[in-house]
Amino acid sequence: MTDLANDLAALRIPQEERGGGRGRPALAVVIVLALLALGGAGWYWSANLQAASVKVAPAAIKSGGASAPGAVLNASGYVVARRRATVSSKVTGKVLDVLIEEGHPVTAGQIVAHLDDSQPRAALAFAEAQLASARKSFAEDEARLQQAELTLSRRQQLLKEQVVGKAELDEAQSNVDALKARIAYAQQQIGVAESQVNLQKTNLADMIVRAPFSGVVISKDAQAGEMISPVSAGGGFTRTGIGTIVDMSSLEVEVDVNETYINRVVNGMRVESVLDAYPDWRIPSRVITTIPAADRQKATVKVRIAFDKLDPRILPDMGVKVSFLRDEPAAGQAPAAPRVLVPKAAMRSADGKAVVFVVKDDRVERRAVSAGLENGGQVEILSGVSAGERVVVDGPPTLKDGDKVRVQQ
C-alpha cells in the first residue's frame, strides 16, 4: 500500500504548474477546427467553384433523313412554277360573272369571266352606222361620175362638130375630175370607218377574259359586281385580277446554295428532293442550271432543279430539301456508313482545325474532328466523335483540354 501511495503522489501535478497551462487544450481544439473548416472550404472550391458550367448534347447517329447517301451538298428551297399568271382584263370594267373556281383545270383560250359590254356594243353599232353611211356616199358619187363621164363624151363629140365651144368641154372635164377626187376621198372614209368597226369589235372582245394557257386555278380573286382594272386604281375597291392560274407541268425547285459551295454544283447533276410534307418520299431530280447571279445580302446563288417525273402531290410553294449527289458508286462498293451528327453550336476552331469538347466523367477532352455537310442546325462528323458521346454545346470560350466541368441539367 505504501508503494501505491507513493506512486500516485509522484503523478500529481503541482498547483503552481497547473495554473499556468489552463487555456492550452482549448486553443488547440480551436486551431484544429479552423484547419478543418479551411480544408473543407478548399475542397468545395476546388471541386465546385473551379469547375466550369457547361451544357452538353449527345452525338446522334442518323442513317436516313433529308440527306441521301453520297450527297456532296444539301440545300433547301421551294417548289415554283415557271408558268404562273394572274389573269386580268385589258380594260377597266365591271365584272358580270366569273366562271372559275379554285382547283378547277382550265384550257388555253377558255372563258374565265365576262365584263359589262354595254358601252362597247353601243360604240360598235355607231361605228357600223358610220361605215354604212360612207359606203352609201361612195355609191352615190360613183353614179354621179358615170353621168359626168357621159356628159363629157357627148361634149367632146359636139366640139368636133363645132356645135359647142371649148368652155363647155372644159366644164364637163372639171366635173369628172372633181367626182373622181370625191370618190377617192370616200374610199378613204370607208377605210377609216372599217378600222373603227374593227377597233370596237376588239374592245367588245376584251370584255371576255380568257385563260392564257392550260393549267389549274389556285385562287379566285374577283366576284360578280366588282370593278376590275389592269392597273391599280380606285384604292381597295378595284381588283387587278380575276384569278391565278398555274401550269402544273412547269413545276420545278429553286434553292439557294451558299456561294462557298456552289463549285460543287454542275448542270445535269443528280439530285434527290424531299418535300417537307412527305419526308419519306425521295424524288429523283436533276440540276437544270445555276442562275449566273449571286445575292450579295445572303451570299447565295440560286439553282434551278427539275423533277424527273411530276406527281399530283407536288404543289407550288411547297418547302423542299435537296441533296446534290456525287456520281454513282462503283459496283461492289460498300454502302455509306451511318452518319454521326452533332449540334452546330458544338463546333469550335483551334489552330485552324475544327474541334469539339467531349465530356468524360467530370472533365472535358478536346477532339479534332473531320466535319462533313451541314443540315440545318446539325453538322455531320466524319471522324473524331462516336455516337452517344456527350459534346459541349455551351461553355466558356476559355475552355481547354482537361478542364473540370459541371454539367447543367
Order of alpha helices (4+ residues) and beta strands (2+ residues): alpha-alpha-alpha-beta-beta-beta-beta-beta-beta-beta-alpha-alpha-beta-beta-beta-beta-beta-beta-beta-beta-beta-beta-beta-beta-beta-beta-beta-beta-beta-beta
